[in-house]
């Protein structure tokens, strides 16, 4: 999503781009990726990046105000449309802005969709994950 937002990887289909970036990140179907993998992807795409450990909706808001994209790792079972399901897991989301009421605008690849996430719900997403972290990307 971030690569496409910057017009990168246009010579690849979505699936080809994802698989290429997964190889660069060292991701596997069993393990996924981590902050080092996100850094490798950013470096490959020639994007600037900065990471942050833990809950920091203020950090996220600051980067969004500067026009950056934020990728955050958290627990998907506290976000729409899955908040009524019981479960726990790790999941990445892309946050690309805030609305006029202060909600975070989340693009979630699982399932496709954009959702306005209130700050408290974003905090829950981050803090109910074992190792929450965020990564900001920009050109």
C-alpha positions, 0 to 999 in steps of 0.5 A: 500500500505504501509503495503504491501510494508513492507510485513505486513498483508499477512494473509489477502486479500487486501480488508480484510486488508483495512477494518481492518485498517479502523476499527483501524483508526476509518474511516467510508465511510462518513468521511474517516480518518484523521491524528489520524487514520493514526497514529493509523494504523502506531502504529498497524502495528508497523511502526515509523511515523512522520507527517507534516502540510501544504505544504512541498515538501522539507520535503517529499523529505527528508523522501523519501531520507531516504527510507521512504514512505509518505502518503499525503492528497490533492486535486486529481483534480490537479493530473494525470489523473484527472487534466482536470476534475473540482472538489475538494476533499480530497484524499490520495496518497502514494509517494515512491520515486523520479526519476532522474529529481526530480519528485515525484513517486506517487502510486495512488489507484484511479485509480491504477497507478504510476505517476511521479509528478513534484514538482510544481504539488505536491505543487498544490496537497497539497495546493489546499486542505483545510487541507493539511498534510503528514505522513511518515512511516518507519520500 
